[in-house]
């Protein structure tokens, strides 16, 4: 824990002092949501605020990402903090006073909170930089929802200097005031296949002259759906879904082509590899055994977020050791079972996985209330818990850069 209790007290005091400012920033960003790789207004807000605070920054070669640096001027560790900025193609239905002013686009996943929160965390850490060691980079990332903005920023040089650790958080609907963290896998690998089955067209009155691509596709779909239950361990957390089928031109024509869109999600590298091998074996083998061929196109999606065991243990110790101050002056106080560590990995995707592939990382969820799920037009955040996000991230950073490990 922070040996200098006055630093801990100052972090909490600053989170109280800056709470209204953070909420106002969040509302400003919420009103002007932008889709992946189009977050230019949002990045201008970020740059405006960094300039106001006095934090130096640079624009990433991967537009419109922003990278800011807070250097204590003393030797020490290097910590990277990340927030995503993009919104979703959803028409908002909340009726809030600060509802989206962009038709068909909404912050329905809390990235407005993430961005405003990281700005405030940056201000707190900048004001206290003489009290900790090393340096921090604040990464404001585009395109988490669609396009892998984290991957693209890394390709553009974000990780040329490797951080000692990376930290991020995500709001979570419902469960107000609870913090969720776990060691090892937090999310899954999310990948897709496009399987193009080719046969030979013929009139339906002479089926023997053709090779029915739709018939092959139907056999392949049945086989693919058996992979999870017959080729993977029952303990593996994996799903496979054939979500689209396209083929045929007329009821009286034997189809010469059918295209399947397949989504696979796997928590572990091992199950992902096994599933990929079996998909490709079945696609080729079934198609050829029935007289056709199959063109296989694989698209790697987001890697699983892997929470480093040692770093995540350290984060848990920070939270447990600062439980009282984390929840001070939060209206509804600290709930029972406020720190949840025995959760299963989610099968959803999160591109913080690209950061976790580069350096020891930890991502947490913070319960921010609201009845509607994420990616829903009625998604809302109880703003009293934004301060809990701020404190969770600021305390983690200050503790990490004040310890000797």
LUMMITI-353459 format. One record per residue (C-alpha): residue in one letter; chain; x, y, z. Coordinates in steps of 0.25 Angstrom, whole numbers, padded with zeros to 4 digits. Each point is the difference from the previous one (the first is absolute). Layout:
% LUMMITI-353459
{a, A, {X, Y, Z}}
...
***
This chain:
% LUMMITI-353459
{x, A, {0000, 0000, 0000}}
{x, A, {0004, 0015, -0002}}
{x, A, {0009, 0003, 0012}}
{x, A, {-0003, 0014, -0001}}
{x, A, {-0014, 0001, 0005}}
{x, A, {-0001, 0015, -0004}}
{x, A, {0001, -0004, -0015}}
{x, A, {-0011, -0010, 0002}}
{x, A, {-0008, 0011, 0006}}
{x, A, {0003, 0010, -0010}}
{x, A, {-0004, -0010, -0011}}
{x, A, {-0014, -0001, 0006}}
{x, A, {-0001, 0014, 0003}}
{x, A, {0003, 0004, -0015}}
{x, A, {-0010, -0011, -0005}}
{x, A, {-0011, 0007, 0009}}
{x, A, {0005, 0014, -0005}}
{x, A, {0000, -0004, -0015}}
{x, A, {-0013, -0009, 0000}}
{x, A, {-0009, 0011, -0005}}
{x, A, {0010, 0003, -0011}}
{x, A, {0001, -0014, -0004}}
{x, A, {-0015, -0002, -0001}}
{x, A, {-0001, 0013, -0009}}
{x, A, {0011, -0006, -0009}}
{x, A, {-0007, -0013, -0001}}
{x, A, {-0013, 0007, -0004}}
{x, A, {0007, 0008, -0010}}
{x, A, {0006, -0012, -0006}}
{x, A, {-0013, -0008, 0001}}
{x, A, {-0008, 0011, -0008}}
{x, A, {0010, -0001, -0012}}
{x, A, {0003, -0015, -0002}}
{x, A, {0008, -0005, -0012}}
{x, A, {0002, -0013, -0006}}
{x, A, {0013, -0008, -0001}}
{x, A, {0012, 0008, -0006}}
{x, A, {-0009, 0012, -0001}}
{x, A, {0002, 0005, 0014}}
{x, A, {0006, 0014, -0004}}
{x, A, {-0009, 0009, 0008}}
{x, A, {0002, -0009, 0012}}
{x, A, {0015, 0000, -0002}}
{x, A, {0000, 0015, -0001}}
{x, A, {-0007, 0001, 0014}}
{x, A, {0011, -0009, 0005}}
{x, A, {0011, 0009, -0005}}
{x, A, {-0007, 0012, 0005}}
{x, A, {-0001, -0006, 0014}}
{x, A, {0015, -0005, 0000}}
{x, A, {0004, 0014, -0005}}
{x, A, {-0008, 0007, 0012}}
{x, A, {0006, -0010, 0010}}
{x, A, {0014, 0002, -0006}}
{x, A, {0003, -0015, -0004}}
{x, A, {0008, -0001, -0012}}
{x, A, {-0006, -0009, -0011}}
{x, A, {0002, -0005, -0014}}
{x, A, {-0010, -0004, -0011}}
{x, A, {0002, -0015, -0004}}
{x, A, {0004, -0003, -0014}}
{x, A, {-0013, -0008, 0001}}
{x, A, {-0010, 0011, 0000}}
{x, A, {-0007, 0005, 0008}}
{x, A, {0007, -0007, 0012}}
{x, A, {0007, 0009, 0010}}
{x, A, {0012, -0004, 0009}}
{x, A, {0003, 0009, 0012}}
{x, A, {0012, -0002, 0009}}
{x, A, {0001, 0004, 0015}}
{x, A, {0015, -0001, 0005}}
{x, A, {0003, 0001, 0014}}
{x, A, {0015, 0003, -0003}}
{x, A, {0005, -0011, 0008}}
{x, A, {0004, -0014, -0004}}
{x, A, {-0011, -0011, 0002}}
{x, A, {-0010, -0009, -0007}}
{x, A, {-0008, 0004, -0012}}
{x, A, {-0015, -0002, 0000}}
{x, A, {-0009, 0001, -0011}}
{x, A, {-0015, 0004, 0002}}
{x, A, {-0010, -0002, -0011}}
{x, A, {-0014, 0005, -0004}}
{x, A, {-0008, -0002, -0012}}
{x, A, {-0008, 0011, -0007}}
{x, A, {-0010, -0005, -0010}}
{x, A, {-0015, -0002, 0000}}
{x, A, {-0010, -0009, -0007}}
{x, A, {-0009, 0001, -0011}}
{x, A, {-0013, 0000, 0009}}
{x, A, {-0011, 0010, 0001}}
{x, A, {0000, 0005, 0014}}
{x, A, {-0014, -0001, 0008}}
{x, A, {0004, 0004, 0014}}
{x, A, {-0006, 0014, 0000}}
{x, A, {0011, 0006, 0008}}
{x, A, {0003, 0015, -0001}}
{x, A, {0013, -0003, -0006}}
{x, A, {-0005, -0011, -0010}}
{x, A, {0008, -0002, -0012}}
{x, A, {-0001, 0011, -0011}}
{x, A, {0004, -0009, -0011}}
{x, A, {-0011, -0008, -0006}}
{x, A, {0003, -0015, 0000}}
{x, A, {0012, 0001, 0009}}
{x, A, {0001, -0002, 0015}}
{x, A, {0010, -0003, 0011}}
{x, A, {-0007, -0013, 0004}}
{x, A, {0012, -0006, 0006}}
{x, A, {0006, 0010, 0009}}
{x, A, {0012, 0005, -0008}}
{x, A, {-0004, 0014, 0003}}
{x, A, {0002, -0003, 0015}}
{x, A, {0013, -0007, -0003}}
{x, A, {0005, 0012, -0008}}
{x, A, {-0004, 0011, 0010}}
{x, A, {0005, -0009, 0012}}
{x, A, {0014, -0001, -0006}}
{x, A, {0001, 0015, -0002}}
{x, A, {-0003, 0002, 0015}}
{x, A, {0009, -0012, 0004}}
{x, A, {0011, 0007, -0008}}
{x, A, {-0003, 0013, 0007}}
{x, A, {0001, -0006, 0013}}
{x, A, {0013, -0007, -0003}}
{x, A, {0006, 0012, -0006}}
{x, A, {-0003, 0009, 0012}}
{x, A, {0007, -0011, 0009}}
{x, A, {0011, -0004, -0009}}
{x, A, {0011, 0005, 0010}}
{x, A, {-0006, -0011, 0009}}
{x, A, {0003, -0012, -0008}}
{x, A, {0011, -0006, -0009}}
{x, A, {0001, -0004, -0015}}
{x, A, {-0010, 0005, -0011}}
{x, A, {-0014, -0003, -0005}}
{x, A, {-0005, 0000, -0014}}
{x, A, {-0015, 0003, -0002}}
{x, A, {-0005, -0006, -0013}}
{x, A, {-0013, 0005, -0006}}
{x, A, {-0003, -0011, -0010}}
{x, A, {-0010, 0000, -0012}}
{x, A, {-0008, -0011, -0005}}
{x, A, {-0001, -0010, 0011}}
{x, A, {-0014, -0004, -0005}}
{x, A, {0003, -0002, -0014}}
{x, A, {0014, -0001, -0007}}
{x, A, {0010, -0003, 0011}}
{x, A, {0005, 0014, 0003}}
{x, A, {0009, -0006, 0011}}
{x, A, {0007, -0009, -0010}}
{x, A, {0001, 0011, -0010}}
{x, A, {0006, 0010, 0010}}
{x, A, {0010, -0011, 0004}}
{x, A, {0004, -0002, -0015}}
{x, A, {0002, 0015, 0000}}
{x, A, {0011, -0001, 0011}}
{x, A, {-0008, 0001, 0013}}
{x, A, {0008, -0011, 0006}}
{x, A, {0014, 0003, -0005}}
{x, A, {0003, 0003, 0014}}
{x, A, {-0006, -0011, 0008}}
{x, A, {-0007, 0004, 0013}}
{x, A, {0002, -0008, 0012}}
{x, A, {-0015, -0002, 0001}}
{x, A, {-0013, 0005, -0006}}
{x, A, {-0013, 0002, 0007}}
{x, A, {-0014, 0003, -0005}}
{x, A, {-0015, 0000, 0005}}
{x, A, {-0014, -0002, -0006}}
{x, A, {-0013, 0004, 0006}}
{x, A, {-0010, -0011, 0003}}
{x, A, {-0015, 0002, -0001}}
{x, A, {-0008, -0005, 0013}}
{x, A, {0008, -0004, 0012}}
{x, A, {0002, 0015, 0005}}
{x, A, {0012, 0002, 0008}}
{x, A, {0007, -0013, -0002}}
{x, A, {0014, -0002, -0005}}
{x, A, {0003, -0013, -0009}}
{x, A, {0014, -0005, -0002}}
{x, A, {0006, -0014, -0003}}
{x, A, {0013, -0006, -0003}}
{x, A, {0003, -0006, -0013}}
{x, A, {-0010, 0000, -0011}}
{x, A, {-0011, 0011, 0001}}
{x, A, {-0005, -0001, -0014}}
{x, A, {0001, -0009, -0013}}
{x, A, {0006, 0000, -0013}}
{x, A, {-0010, 0004, -0011}}
{x, A, {0002, -0004, -0014}}
{x, A, {-0007, -0003, -0013}}
{x, A, {0000, -0009, -0012}}
{x, A, {-0007, 0002, -0014}}
{x, A, {-0001, -0013, -0006}}
{x, A, {-0004, 0000, -0015}}
{x, A, {-0005, -0013, -0005}}
{x, A, {0001, -0002, -0015}}
{x, A, {-0008, -0010, -0008}}
{x, A, {-0006, -0001, -0014}}
{x, A, {-0013, 0006, -0004}}
{x, A, {-0010, -0009, -0007}}
{x, A, {-0016, 0000, -0002}}
{x, A, {-0007, -0006, 0012}}
{x, A, {-0006, -0010, -0010}}
{x, A, {0014, -0006, -0002}}
{x, A, {0006, 0001, 0013}}
{x, A, {0010, -0011, -0004}}
{x, A, {0007, 0010, -0009}}
{x, A, {0003, 0010, 0011}}
{x, A, {0007, 0001, 0013}}
{x, A, {-0009, 0006, 0010}}
{x, A, {0007, 0011, 0009}}
{x, A, {-0011, 0002, 0009}}
{x, A, {-0001, -0015, 0003}}
{x, A, {0015, 0000, 0003}}
{x, A, {-0002, 0012, 0009}}
{x, A, {-0011, -0007, 0008}}
{x, A, {0009, -0012, 0003}}
{x, A, {0011, 0009, 0003}}
{x, A, {-0009, 0009, 0010}}
{x, A, {-0004, -0013, 0007}}
{x, A, {0014, -0004, 0002}}
{x, A, {0006, 0013, 0004}}
{x, A, {-0011, 0001, 0011}}
{x, A, {0006, -0013, 0006}}
{x, A, {0014, 0006, 0002}}
{x, A, {-0002, 0006, 0014}}
{x, A, {-0007, -0013, 0005}}
{x, A, {0009, -0011, -0006}}
{x, A, {0013, 0006, -0003}}
{x, A, {0003, 0009, 0012}}
{x, A, {0000, -0002, 0015}}
{x, A, {-0013, 0002, 0007}}
{x, A, {0007, 0009, 0009}}
{x, A, {0005, 0009, -0012}}
{x, A, {-0008, 0013, -0001}}
{x, A, {-0003, 0001, -0015}}
{x, A, {-0011, 0003, -0009}}
{x, A, {-0002, -0002, -0015}}
{x, A, {-0011, 0007, -0008}}
{x, A, {-0003, -0001, -0015}}
{x, A, {-0007, 0014, -0001}}
{x, A, {-0002, 0002, -0015}}
{x, A, {-0003, -0009, -0012}}
{x, A, {-0001, 0005, -0014}}
{x, A, {-0002, -0008, -0012}}
{x, A, {-0009, -0004, -0012}}
{x, A, {-0006, 0009, -0011}}
{x, A, {-0014, -0007, -0002}}
{x, A, {-0008, -0011, 0005}}
{x, A, {0002, -0009, -0012}}
{x, A, {0015, 0002, -0001}}
{x, A, {0010, -0009, 0007}}
{x, A, {0009, 0010, 0007}}
{x, A, {0014, 0001, -0004}}
{x, A, {0005, 0008, 0012}}
{x, A, {-0004, 0002, 0015}}
{x, A, {0007, 0009, 0009}}
{x, A, {0000, -0002, 0015}}
{x, A, {0004, 0011, 0011}}
{x, A, {0006, -0007, 0012}}
{x, A, {0003, 0006, 0014}}
{x, A, {0009, -0007, 0010}}
{x, A, {0003, 0004, 0014}}
{x, A, {0010, -0006, 0009}}
{x, A, {0006, 0003, 0013}}
{x, A, {0013, -0007, -0001}}
{x, A, {0011, -0001, -0012}}
{x, A, {-0001, -0015, 0001}}
{x, A, {-0015, -0001, -0003}}
{x, A, {0001, 0011, -0010}}
{x, A, {0010, -0008, -0008}}
{x, A, {-0007, -0013, 0001}}
{x, A, {-0013, 0006, -0005}}
{x, A, {0007, 0007, -0012}}
{x, A, {0006, -0013, -0004}}
{x, A, {-0013, -0008, 0001}}
{x, A, {-0008, 0011, -0008}}
{x, A, {0010, 0000, -0011}}
{x, A, {0001, -0015, 0000}}
{x, A, {-0015, -0002, -0001}}
{x, A, {-0002, 0011, -0010}}
{x, A, {0010, -0006, -0010}}
{x, A, {-0003, -0014, 0003}}
{x, A, {-0015, 0000, -0001}}
{x, A, {0000, 0009, -0012}}
{x, A, {0009, -0008, -0008}}
{x, A, {-0007, -0013, 0004}}
{x, A, {-0013, 0005, -0005}}
{x, A, {0006, 0004, -0013}}
{x, A, {0003, 0015, 0002}}
{x, A, {0011, 0009, 0006}}
{x, A, {0001, 0010, 0011}}
{x, A, {0007, 0013, 0000}}
{x, A, {0004, 0003, 0015}}
{x, A, {0003, 0015, 0004}}
{x, A, {0003, 0002, 0015}}
{x, A, {0000, 0013, 0007}}
{x, A, {0007, 0002, 0013}}
{x, A, {-0008, 0008, 0010}}
{x, A, {0003, 0005, 0013}}
{x, A, {0009, -0008, 0009}}
{x, A, {-0004, -0004, 0014}}
{x, A, {0003, 0010, 0012}}
{x, A, {0009, -0008, 0009}}
{x, A, {0002, 0007, 0014}}
{x, A, {0014, -0003, 0004}}
{x, A, {0000, -0008, 0013}}
{x, A, {0010, 0008, 0008}}
{x, A, {-0005, 0014, -0004}}
{x, A, {-0015, -0004, 0002}}
{x, A, {0004, -0005, 0014}}
{x, A, {0007, 0014, 0002}}
{x, A, {-0013, 0007, -0004}}
{x, A, {-0009, -0008, 0009}}
{x, A, {0009, 0003, 0012}}
{x, A, {-0001, 0015, -0004}}
{x, A, {-0015, -0001, 0000}}
{x, A, {-0001, -0008, 0013}}
{x, A, {0009, 0009, 0007}}
{x, A, {-0007, 0013, -0004}}
{x, A, {-0014, -0005, 0000}}
{x, A, {-0005, 0011, 0010}}
{x, A, {0006, 0012, -0008}}
{x, A, {-0005, -0006, -0013}}
{x, A, {-0014, 0002, 0004}}
{x, A, {0001, 0012, 0009}}
{x, A, {-0010, 0011, -0004}}
{x, A, {-0007, -0009, -0010}}
{x, A, {-0015, 0002, 0003}}
{x, A, {-0004, -0015, 0000}}
{x, A, {0012, -0004, 0007}}
{x, A, {0008, -0014, -0001}}
{x, A, {-0009, -0011, -0003}}
{x, A, {0001, -0014, 0006}}
{x, A, {0009, -0009, -0008}}
{x, A, {0006, 0012, -0007}}
{x, A, {0012, -0007, -0006}}
{x, A, {-0003, -0012, -0009}}
{x, A, {0012, -0009, -0004}}
{x, A, {-0007, -0013, -0002}}
{x, A, {-0006, 0003, -0014}}
{x, A, {0000, -0008, -0013}}
{x, A, {0007, 0006, -0012}}
{x, A, {-0010, 0007, -0009}}
{x, A, {-0001, -0005, -0015}}
{x, A, {-0001, 0014, -0005}}
{x, A, {0012, 0007, -0007}}
{x, A, {0008, 0011, 0005}}
{x, A, {0012, 0006, -0007}}
{x, A, {0008, 0003, 0013}}
{x, A, {0004, -0014, -0003}}
{x, A, {0010, 0006, -0010}}
{x, A, {0007, 0007, 0012}}
{x, A, {0000, -0012, 0008}}
{x, A, {0008, -0007, -0011}}
{x, A, {0011, 0010, 0001}}
{x, A, {0001, 0002, 0016}}
{x, A, {-0005, -0005, 0013}}
{x, A, {-0014, 0006, 0001}}
{x, A, {-0012, 0001, 0008}}
{x, A, {-0014, 0004, -0004}}
{x, A, {-0012, 0002, 0010}}
{x, A, {-0015, 0002, -0001}}
{x, A, {-0007, 0011, 0009}}
{x, A, {-0014, -0002, 0003}}
{x, A, {-0007, 0013, -0004}}
{x, A, {-0015, -0003, 0001}}
{x, A, {-0011, 0001, -0010}}
{x, A, {-0010, -0011, -0004}}
{x, A, {0003, 0000, -0015}}
{x, A, {0011, -0009, -0005}}
{x, A, {0012, 0006, -0008}}
{x, A, {-0003, 0002, -0015}}
{x, A, {-0014, 0003, 0003}}
{x, A, {-0007, 0013, -0004}}
{x, A, {-0004, 0002, 0015}}
{x, A, {0014, -0002, 0006}}
{x, A, {0003, 0010, 0011}}
{x, A, {0010, 0002, 0011}}
{x, A, {-0002, 0004, 0014}}
{x, A, {0010, 0012, 0001}}
{x, A, {0003, -0002, 0015}}
{x, A, {0009, -0012, -0004}}
{x, A, {0008, 0008, -0010}}
{x, A, {0008, 0004, 0012}}
{x, A, {0002, -0014, 0004}}
{x, A, {0007, -0002, -0014}}
{x, A, {0009, 0012, 0002}}
{x, A, {0004, -0005, 0014}}
{x, A, {0002, -0014, -0005}}
{x, A, {0010, 0004, -0011}}
{x, A, {0007, 0011, 0007}}
{x, A, {0003, -0008, 0012}}
{x, A, {0005, -0012, -0008}}
{x, A, {0009, 0009, -0007}}
{x, A, {0005, 0008, 0012}}
{x, A, {0002, -0013, 0008}}
{x, A, {0007, -0007, -0012}}
{x, A, {0010, 0011, -0002}}
{x, A, {0003, 0002, 0015}}
{x, A, {0003, -0014, 0003}}
{x, A, {0014, -0007, -0002}}
{x, A, {-0005, -0013, -0006}}
***
